[in-house]
Amino acid sequence: MAALDTLRDVTVELLVRATQGICAGSVLNADSGRADTSARIDDWAGVLSLYTAENESHSVRATA
């Protein structure tokens, strides 16, 4: 019975560690994605401002 308890405890510990690693990786990926998206929005906002200055007669909207 002690062997079964030990096996259960080790299995639980491994699952907890694996899950924490997956969650930490997901958070890092999400943060990286948000940073990339924000940078792209800033890049396109700069480009959009060039077009709106040249084409004041046309209605152009951008939302983020």
C-alpha angles and dihedrals in degrees: 000000000000090000090055091050090050092048091049092049093049092047092050091049092050092049092049092050093046092049093049090052092050092048093048090049091049092051091050091049092049092049091048091048092050091050092049092047092049091050092050092049090052090049093050093044088058092050092045091054089059092055096045091052091053096042106041091152093063123074111236124176131183127186130186 
